């Protein structure tokens, strides 16, 4: 989800701002299996939740 705006100060100078949000979730599993016996030697599981709020503010000049 993003929201942004641009504002012209005059014919050359402008400002820009934006805010973005992204809900990111990921789950990973790792199994190590013995090739000879087929037994699972190691099992690991992790879950990552990232909810960044990204902001941007800028000033520009047009030639």
PyMOL Python script that loads the backbone (N, CA, C, O; Angstrom):
from pymol import cmd

cmd.read_pdbstr("""\
ATOM      1  N   UNK A   1       0.845  -1.140   0.000  1.00  0.00           N
ATOM      2  CA  UNK A   1       0.000   0.000   0.000  1.00  0.00           C
ATOM      3  C   UNK A   1       0.908   1.225   0.000  1.00  0.00           C
ATOM      4  O   UNK A   1       1.859   1.303   0.777  1.00  0.00           O
ATOM      5  N   UNK A   2       0.608   2.179  -0.875  1.00  0.00           N
ATOM      6  CA  UNK A   2       1.436   3.378  -0.982  1.00  0.00           C
ATOM      7  C   UNK A   2       0.564   4.616  -1.096  1.00  0.00           C
ATOM      8  O   UNK A   2      -0.561   4.568  -1.594  1.00  0.00           O
ATOM      9  N   UNK A   3       1.111   5.718  -0.623  1.00  0.00           N
ATOM     10  CA  UNK A   3       0.456   7.015  -0.728  1.00  0.00           C
ATOM     11  C   UNK A   3       1.540   8.032  -1.014  1.00  0.00           C
ATOM     12  O   UNK A   3       2.578   8.028  -0.352  1.00  0.00           O
ATOM     13  N   UNK A   4       1.321   8.907  -1.992  1.00  0.00           N
ATOM     14  CA  UNK A   4       2.345   9.885  -2.330  1.00  0.00           C
ATOM     15  C   UNK A   4       1.750  11.134  -2.935  1.00  0.00           C
ATOM     16  O   UNK A   4       0.598  11.145  -3.370  1.00  0.00           O
ATOM     17  N   UNK A   5       2.553  12.195  -2.960  1.00  0.00           N
ATOM     18  CA  UNK A   5       2.113  13.463  -3.528  1.00  0.00           C
ATOM     19  C   UNK A   5       3.317  14.230  -4.055  1.00  0.00           C
ATOM     20  O   UNK A   5       4.439  14.082  -3.571  1.00  0.00           O
ATOM     21  N   UNK A   6       3.049  15.052  -5.059  1.00  0.00           N
ATOM     22  CA  UNK A   6       4.053  15.953  -5.617  1.00  0.00           C
ATOM     23  C   UNK A   6       3.477  17.362  -5.586  1.00  0.00           C
ATOM     24  O   UNK A   6       2.301  17.566  -5.885  1.00  0.00           O
ATOM     25  N   UNK A   7       4.309  18.332  -5.224  1.00  0.00           N
ATOM     26  CA  UNK A   7       3.866  19.726  -5.157  1.00  0.00           C
ATOM     27  C   UNK A   7       4.862  20.598  -5.912  1.00  0.00           C
ATOM     28  O   UNK A   7       6.067  20.528  -5.668  1.00  0.00           O
ATOM     29  N   UNK A   8       4.354  21.425  -6.837  1.00  0.00           N
ATOM     30  CA  UNK A   8       5.196  22.355  -7.591  1.00  0.00           C
ATOM     31  C   UNK A   8       5.295  23.678  -6.838  1.00  0.00           C
ATOM     32  O   UNK A   8       4.287  24.353  -6.630  1.00  0.00           O
ATOM     33  N   UNK A   9       6.504  24.049  -6.429  1.00  0.00           N
ATOM     34  CA  UNK A   9       6.723  25.341  -5.780  1.00  0.00           C
ATOM     35  C   UNK A   9       6.686  26.463  -6.813  1.00  0.00           C
ATOM     36  O   UNK A   9       6.127  27.530  -6.555  1.00  0.00           O
ATOM     37  N   UNK A  10       7.273  26.228  -7.970  1.00  0.00           N
ATOM     38  CA  UNK A  10       7.215  27.124  -9.125  1.00  0.00           C
ATOM     39  C   UNK A  10       7.472  26.270 -10.363  1.00  0.00           C
ATOM     40  O   UNK A  10       7.376  25.044 -10.290  1.00  0.00           O
ATOM     41  N   UNK A  11       7.795  26.890 -11.498  1.00  0.00           N
ATOM     42  CA  UNK A  11       7.942  26.111 -12.735  1.00  0.00           C
ATOM     43  C   UNK A  11       9.162  25.190 -12.728  1.00  0.00           C
ATOM     44  O   UNK A  11       9.220  24.243 -13.512  1.00  0.00           O
ATOM     45  N   UNK A  12      10.140  25.453 -11.852  1.00  0.00           N
ATOM     46  CA  UNK A  12      11.343  24.621 -11.808  1.00  0.00           C
ATOM     47  C   UNK A  12      11.436  23.735 -10.566  1.00  0.00           C
ATOM     48  O   UNK A  12      11.810  22.568 -10.679  1.00  0.00           O
ATOM     49  N   UNK A  13      11.115  24.246  -9.413  1.00  0.00           N
ATOM     50  CA  UNK A  13      11.285  23.515  -8.155  1.00  0.00           C
ATOM     51  C   UNK A  13      10.012  22.765  -7.773  1.00  0.00           C
ATOM     52  O   UNK A  13       8.901  23.267  -7.940  1.00  0.00           O
ATOM     53  N   UNK A  14      10.203  21.546  -7.253  1.00  0.00           N
ATOM     54  CA  UNK A  14       9.065  20.756  -6.788  1.00  0.00           C
ATOM     55  C   UNK A  14       9.470  19.925  -5.573  1.00  0.00           C
ATOM     56  O   UNK A  14      10.653  19.679  -5.341  1.00  0.00           O
ATOM     57  N   UNK A  15       8.489  19.505  -4.818  1.00  0.00           N
ATOM     58  CA  UNK A  15       8.705  18.617  -3.678  1.00  0.00           C
ATOM     59  C   UNK A  15       7.902  17.345  -3.878  1.00  0.00           C
ATOM     60  O   UNK A  15       6.867  17.348  -4.543  1.00  0.00           O
ATOM     61  N   UNK A  16       8.384  16.275  -3.304  1.00  0.00           N
ATOM     62  CA  UNK A  16       7.710  14.985  -3.430  1.00  0.00           C
ATOM     63  C   UNK A  16       7.791  14.250  -2.096  1.00  0.00           C
ATOM     64  O   UNK A  16       8.808  14.304  -1.403  1.00  0.00           O
ATOM     65  N   UNK A  17       6.709  13.565  -1.749  1.00  0.00           N
ATOM     66  CA  UNK A  17       6.674  12.794  -0.501  1.00  0.00           C
ATOM     67  C   UNK A  17       5.877  11.519  -0.743  1.00  0.00           C
ATOM     68  O   UNK A  17       4.929  11.507  -1.528  1.00  0.00           O
ATOM     69  N   UNK A  18       6.267  10.455  -0.067  1.00  0.00           N
ATOM     70  CA  UNK A  18       5.515   9.208  -0.167  1.00  0.00           C
ATOM     71  C   UNK A  18       5.695   8.381   1.096  1.00  0.00           C
ATOM     72  O   UNK A  18       6.698   8.485   1.802  1.00  0.00           O
ATOM     73  N   UNK A  19       4.690   7.559   1.353  1.00  0.00           N
ATOM     74  CA  UNK A  19       4.702   6.617   2.470  1.00  0.00           C
ATOM     75  C   UNK A  19       4.241   5.277   1.915  1.00  0.00           C
ATOM     76  O   UNK A  19       3.222   5.208   1.228  1.00  0.00           O
ATOM     77  N   UNK A  20       4.979   4.216   2.205  1.00  0.00           N
ATOM     78  CA  UNK A  20       4.625   2.871   1.740  1.00  0.00           C
ATOM     79  C   UNK A  20       4.654   1.900   2.916  1.00  0.00           C
ATOM     80  O   UNK A  20       5.471   2.027   3.828  1.00  0.00           O
ATOM     81  N   UNK A  21       3.750   0.937   2.875  1.00  0.00           N
ATOM     82  CA  UNK A  21       3.676  -0.092   3.908  1.00  0.00           C
ATOM     83  C   UNK A  21       3.534  -1.440   3.217  1.00  0.00           C
ATOM     84  O   UNK A  21       2.755  -1.582   2.274  1.00  0.00           O
ATOM     85  N   UNK A  22       4.280  -2.417   3.682  1.00  0.00           N
ATOM     86  CA  UNK A  22       4.191  -3.767   3.124  1.00  0.00           C
ATOM     87  C   UNK A  22       4.260  -4.778   4.261  1.00  0.00           C
ATOM     88  O   UNK A  22       5.198  -4.761   5.058  1.00  0.00           O
ATOM     89  N   UNK A  23       3.270  -5.653   4.333  1.00  0.00           N
ATOM     90  CA  UNK A  23       3.277  -6.718   5.339  1.00  0.00           C
ATOM     91  C   UNK A  23       3.877  -7.958   4.689  1.00  0.00           C
ATOM     92  O   UNK A  23       3.283  -8.548   3.787  1.00  0.00           O
ATOM     93  N   UNK A  24       5.058  -8.344   5.153  1.00  0.00           N
ATOM     94  CA  UNK A  24       5.784  -9.469   4.573  1.00  0.00           C
ATOM     95  C   UNK A  24       5.916 -10.579   5.609  1.00  0.00           C
ATOM     96  O   UNK A  24       6.376 -10.347   6.727  1.00  0.00           O
ATOM     97  N   UNK A  25       5.512 -11.773   5.234  1.00  0.00           N
ATOM     98  CA  UNK A  25       5.622 -12.948   6.104  1.00  0.00           C
ATOM     99  C   UNK A  25       6.277 -14.077   5.316  1.00  0.00           C
ATOM    100  O   UNK A  25       5.988 -14.277   4.136  1.00  0.00           O
ATOM    101  N   UNK A  26       7.158 -14.807   5.983  1.00  0.00           N
ATOM    102  CA  UNK A  26       7.821 -15.922   5.324  1.00  0.00           C
ATOM    103  C   UNK A  26       8.123 -16.998   6.357  1.00  0.00           C
ATOM    104  O   UNK A  26       8.453 -16.699   7.505  1.00  0.00           O
ATOM    105  N   UNK A  27       8.007 -18.242   5.940  1.00  0.00           N
ATOM    106  CA  UNK A  27       8.336 -19.366   6.810  1.00  0.00           C
ATOM    107  C   UNK A  27       9.253 -20.307   6.038  1.00  0.00           C
ATOM    108  O   UNK A  27       8.987 -20.634   4.881  1.00  0.00           O
ATOM    109  N   UNK A  28      10.329 -20.738   6.682  1.00  0.00           N
ATOM    110  CA  UNK A  28      11.286 -21.645   6.041  1.00  0.00           C
ATOM    111  C   UNK A  28      11.489 -22.870   6.924  1.00  0.00           C
ATOM    112  O   UNK A  28      11.528 -22.773   8.150  1.00  0.00           O
ATOM    113  N   UNK A  29      11.618 -24.018   6.277  1.00  0.00           N
ATOM    114  CA  UNK A  29      11.880 -25.279   6.983  1.00  0.00           C
ATOM    115  C   UNK A  29      13.067 -25.963   6.321  1.00  0.00           C
ATOM    116  O   UNK A  29      13.207 -25.964   5.098  1.00  0.00           O
ATOM    117  N   UNK A  30      13.916 -26.545   7.160  1.00  0.00           N
ATOM    118  CA  UNK A  30      15.089 -27.272   6.663  1.00  0.00           C
ATOM    119  C   UNK A  30      15.127 -28.630   7.349  1.00  0.00           C
ATOM    120  O   UNK A  30      15.037 -28.724   8.573  1.00  0.00           O
ATOM    121  N   UNK A  31      15.263 -29.683   6.546  1.00  0.00           N
ATOM    122  CA  UNK A  31      15.428 -31.036   7.064  1.00  0.00           C
ATOM    123  C   UNK A  31      16.721 -31.612   6.502  1.00  0.00           C
ATOM    124  O   UNK A  31      16.997 -31.489   5.309  1.00  0.00           O
ATOM    125  N   UNK A  32      17.510 -32.239   7.368  1.00  0.00           N
ATOM    126  CA  UNK A  32      18.716 -32.953   6.940  1.00  0.00           C
ATOM    127  C   UNK A  32      18.420 -34.441   7.108  1.00  0.00           C
ATOM    128  O   UNK A  32      18.167 -34.917   8.215  1.00  0.00           O
ATOM    129  N   UNK A  33      18.456 -35.167   5.988  1.00  0.00           N
ATOM    130  CA  UNK A  33      18.111 -36.590   5.975  1.00  0.00           C
ATOM    131  C   UNK A  33      19.373 -37.414   5.726  1.00  0.00           C
ATOM    132  O   UNK A  33      20.165 -37.097   4.838  1.00  0.00           O
ATOM    133  N   UNK A  34      19.552 -38.463   6.510  1.00  0.00           N
ATOM    134  CA  UNK A  34      20.663 -39.400   6.299  1.00  0.00           C
ATOM    135  C   UNK A  34      20.376 -40.198   5.027  1.00  0.00           C
ATOM    136  O   UNK A  34      19.354 -40.878   4.936  1.00  0.00           O
ATOM    137  N   UNK A  35      21.273 -40.113   4.049  1.00  0.00           N
ATOM    138  CA  UNK A  35      21.073 -40.786   2.761  1.00  0.00           C
ATOM    139  C   UNK A  35      21.074 -42.307   2.899  1.00  0.00           C
ATOM    140  O   UNK A  35      20.439 -42.994   2.098  1.00  0.00           O
ATOM    141  N   UNK A  36      21.767 -42.842   3.889  1.00  0.00           N
ATOM    142  CA  UNK A  36      21.856 -44.298   4.052  1.00  0.00           C
ATOM    143  C   UNK A  36      20.629 -44.883   4.737  1.00  0.00           C
ATOM    144  O   UNK A  36      20.117 -45.919   4.315  1.00  0.00           O
ATOM    145  N   UNK A  37      20.156 -44.229   5.788  1.00  0.00           N
ATOM    146  CA  UNK A  37      19.052 -44.792   6.573  1.00  0.00           C
ATOM    147  C   UNK A  37      17.710 -44.135   6.286  1.00  0.00           C
ATOM    148  O   UNK A  37      16.662 -44.718   6.562  1.00  0.00           O
ATOM    149  N   UNK A  38      17.734 -42.923   5.732  1.00  0.00           N
ATOM    150  CA  UNK A  38      16.485 -42.198   5.499  1.00  0.00           C
ATOM    151  C   UNK A  38      15.964 -41.503   6.741  1.00  0.00           C
ATOM    152  O   UNK A  38      14.892 -40.898   6.709  1.00  0.00           O
ATOM    153  N   UNK A  39      16.715 -41.582   7.845  1.00  0.00           N
ATOM    154  CA  UNK A  39      16.291 -40.930   9.086  1.00  0.00           C
ATOM    155  C   UNK A  39      16.526 -39.420   9.008  1.00  0.00           C
ATOM    156  O   UNK A  39      17.498 -38.950   8.416  1.00  0.00           O
ATOM    157  N   UNK A  40      15.615 -38.689   9.619  1.00  0.00           N
ATOM    158  CA  UNK A  40      15.783 -37.238   9.695  1.00  0.00           C
ATOM    159  C   UNK A  40      16.734 -36.936  10.842  1.00  0.00           C
ATOM    160  O   UNK A  40      16.458 -37.267  11.995  1.00  0.00           O
ATOM    161  N   UNK A  41      17.863 -36.301  10.515  1.00  0.00           N
ATOM    162  CA  UNK A  41      18.878 -35.981  11.515  1.00  0.00           C
ATOM    163  C   UNK A  41      18.630 -34.619  12.158  1.00  0.00           C
ATOM    164  O   UNK A  41      18.789 -34.459  13.368  1.00  0.00           O
ATOM    165  N   UNK A  42      18.246 -33.657  11.359  1.00  0.00           N
ATOM    166  CA  UNK A  42      18.042 -32.296  11.858  1.00  0.00           C
ATOM    167  C   UNK A  42      16.775 -31.732  11.226  1.00  0.00           C
ATOM    168  O   UNK A  42      16.522 -31.918  10.036  1.00  0.00           O
ATOM    169  N   UNK A  43      15.990 -31.044  12.035  1.00  0.00           N
ATOM    170  CA  UNK A  43      14.814 -30.330  11.541  1.00  0.00           C
ATOM    171  C   UNK A  43      14.856 -28.926  12.130  1.00  0.00           C
ATOM    172  O   UNK A  43      15.040 -28.753  13.334  1.00  0.00           O
ATOM    173  N   UNK A  44      14.684 -27.935  11.278  1.00  0.00           N
ATOM    174  CA  UNK A  44      14.689 -26.547  11.737  1.00  0.00           C
ATOM    175  C   UNK A  44      13.573 -25.791  11.033  1.00  0.00           C
ATOM    176  O   UNK A  44      13.299 -26.020   9.856  1.00  0.00           O
ATOM    177  N   UNK A  45      12.937 -24.892  11.763  1.00  0.00           N
ATOM    178  CA  UNK A  45      11.853 -24.089  11.201  1.00  0.00           C
ATOM    179  C   UNK A  45      11.987 -22.673  11.731  1.00  0.00           C
ATOM    180  O   UNK A  45      12.258 -22.473  12.915  1.00  0.00           O
ATOM    181  N   UNK A  46      11.799 -21.694  10.866  1.00  0.00           N
ATOM    182  CA  UNK A  46      11.847 -20.299  11.291  1.00  0.00           C
ATOM    183  C   UNK A  46      10.743 -19.523  10.591  1.00  0.00           C
ATOM    184  O   UNK A  46      10.336 -19.864   9.481  1.00  0.00           O
ATOM    185  N   UNK A  47      10.268 -18.487  11.246  1.00  0.00           N
ATOM    186  CA  UNK A  47       9.241 -17.619  10.681  1.00  0.00           C
ATOM    187  C   UNK A  47       9.713 -16.184  10.816  1.00  0.00           C
ATOM    188  O   UNK A  47      10.177 -15.767  11.877  1.00  0.00           O
ATOM    189  N   UNK A  48       9.590 -15.433   9.731  1.00  0.00           N
ATOM    190  CA  UNK A  48      10.017 -14.039   9.718  1.00  0.00           C
ATOM    191  C   UNK A  48       8.808 -13.174   9.375  1.00  0.00           C
ATOM    192  O   UNK A  48       8.162 -13.382   8.347  1.00  0.00           O
ATOM    193  N   UNK A  49       8.504 -12.206  10.234  1.00  0.00           N
ATOM    194  CA  UNK A  49       7.448 -11.228   9.991  1.00  0.00           C
ATOM    195  C   UNK A  49       8.094  -9.855   9.915  1.00  0.00           C
ATOM    196  O   UNK A  49       8.715  -9.397  10.873  1.00  0.00           O
ATOM    197  N   UNK A  50       7.943  -9.204   8.774  1.00  0.00           N
ATOM    198  CA  UNK A  50       8.502  -7.873   8.575  1.00  0.00           C
ATOM    199  C   UNK A  50       7.356  -6.953   8.161  1.00  0.00           C
ATOM    200  O   UNK A  50       6.649  -7.230   7.192  1.00  0.00           O
ATOM    201  N   UNK A  51       7.177  -5.862   8.897  1.00  0.00           N
ATOM    202  CA  UNK A  51       6.125  -4.897   8.601  1.00  0.00           C
ATOM    203  C   UNK A  51       6.730  -3.503   8.464  1.00  0.00           C
ATOM    204  O   UNK A  51       6.535  -2.662   9.341  1.00  0.00           O
ATOM    205  N   UNK A  52       7.468  -3.239   7.370  1.00  0.00           N
ATOM    206  CA  UNK A  52       8.153  -1.950   7.265  1.00  0.00           C
ATOM    207  C   UNK A  52       7.214  -0.814   6.850  1.00  0.00           C
ATOM    208  O   UNK A  52       6.291  -1.000   6.057  1.00  0.00           O
ATOM    209  N   UNK A  53       7.477   0.348   7.402  1.00  0.00           N
ATOM    210  CA  UNK A  53       6.849   1.594   6.992  1.00  0.00           C
ATOM    211  C   UNK A  53       7.959   2.424   6.357  1.00  0.00           C
ATOM    212  O   UNK A  53       8.882   2.862   7.045  1.00  0.00           O
ATOM    213  N   UNK A  54       7.873   2.639   5.058  1.00  0.00           N
ATOM    214  CA  UNK A  54       8.939   3.300   4.304  1.00  0.00           C
ATOM    215  C   UNK A  54       8.472   4.703   3.931  1.00  0.00           C
ATOM    216  O   UNK A  54       7.414   4.873   3.324  1.00  0.00           O
ATOM    217  N   UNK A  55       9.265   5.706   4.298  1.00  0.00           N
ATOM    218  CA  UNK A  55       8.921   7.092   3.988  1.00  0.00           C
ATOM    219  C   UNK A  55       9.972   7.692   3.065  1.00  0.00           C
ATOM    220  O   UNK A  55      11.141   7.308   3.091  1.00  0.00           O
ATOM    221  N   UNK A  56       9.530   8.642   2.251  1.00  0.00           N
ATOM    222  CA  UNK A  56      10.437   9.320   1.329  1.00  0.00           C
ATOM    223  C   UNK A  56      10.016  10.779   1.234  1.00  0.00           C
ATOM    224  O   UNK A  56       8.831  11.088   1.103  1.00  0.00           O
ATOM    225  N   UNK A  57      10.986  11.663   1.301  1.00  0.00           N
ATOM    226  CA  UNK A  57      10.756  13.091   1.153  1.00  0.00           C
ATOM    227  C   UNK A  57      11.865  13.641   0.273  1.00  0.00           C
ATOM    228  O   UNK A  57      13.044  13.409   0.542  1.00  0.00           O
ATOM    229  N   UNK A  58      11.501  14.364  -0.771  1.00  0.00           N
ATOM    230  CA  UNK A  58      12.526  14.857  -1.682  1.00  0.00           C
ATOM    231  C   UNK A  58      12.178  16.212  -2.271  1.00  0.00           C
ATOM    232  O   UNK A  58      11.018  16.623  -2.290  1.00  0.00           O
ATOM    233  N   UNK A  59      13.199  16.891  -2.748  1.00  0.00           N
ATOM    234  CA  UNK A  59      13.062  18.163  -3.452  1.00  0.00           C
ATOM    235  C   UNK A  59      13.789  18.014  -4.776  1.00  0.00           C
ATOM    236  O   UNK A  59      14.888  17.463  -4.829  1.00  0.00           O
ATOM    237  N   UNK A  60      13.176  18.505  -5.848  1.00  0.00           N
ATOM    238  CA  UNK A  60      13.786  18.374  -7.161  1.00  0.00           C
ATOM    239  C   UNK A  60      13.773  19.679  -7.933  1.00  0.00           C
ATOM    240  O   UNK A  60      13.050  20.618  -7.599  1.00  0.00           O
ATOM    241  N   UNK A  61      14.591  19.713  -8.973  1.00  0.00           N
ATOM    242  CA  UNK A  61      14.683  20.878  -9.848  1.00  0.00           C
ATOM    243  C   UNK A  61      14.582  20.410 -11.291  1.00  0.00           C
ATOM    244  O   UNK A  61      15.300  19.503 -11.710  1.00  0.00           O
ATOM    245  N   UNK A  62      13.680  21.039 -12.055  1.00  0.00           N
ATOM    246  CA  UNK A  62      13.521  20.730 -13.481  1.00  0.00           C
ATOM    247  C   UNK A  62      14.305  21.744 -14.308  1.00  0.00           C
ATOM    248  O   UNK A  62      14.265  22.943 -14.032  1.00  0.00           O
ATOM    249  N   UNK A  63      15.011  21.263 -15.314  1.00  0.00           N
ATOM    250  CA  UNK A  63      15.768  22.156 -16.200  1.00  0.00           C
ATOM    251  C   UNK A  63      14.922  22.582 -17.375  1.00  0.00           C
ATOM    252  O   UNK A  63      15.388  23.335 -18.230  1.00  0.00           O
TER     253      UNK A  63
END
""", "prot")
cmd.dss("prot")
cmd.show_as("cartoon", "prot")
cmd.util.cbc("prot")
cmd.orient("prot")
